[in-house]
Amino acid sequence: MRVYLKVHTNPRFETIACCDEKLLNKIVEEGNLRIEITERFFGGTLMEIDQAIEILLRASYFNIVGADIINKAIVSGIVPKEGVRTINGIPMAIKMMF
């Protein structure tokens, strides 16, 4: 399985954006919830899911979308099941450190 992963850097922190390969450039909506899985935000490097997990393990901030990456993140202990939100059947999770 492959995912797109992009690192967004600013002077204070990095945010990792990662989505399942098949979701890039899709829009997911349910009620008043909407997520645009854009090339600009998510469309970085296409890589094997295990490589992405290694990067996410070290991340303080991330936004991940899709059943493949979410399930692997749960199994790897990166995201608790309770931290996953589903929008129209597509799971997503966000990690932020305060």
ABEGO torsion letter per residue (X at the ends): XBBBBBBBBBAABBBBBBBBAAABGBBBBBEABBBBBBAAAABBBBBBAAAAAAAAAABABBBBBEAAAAAAAAAAGABBAAABBBBGGBBBBBBBBX
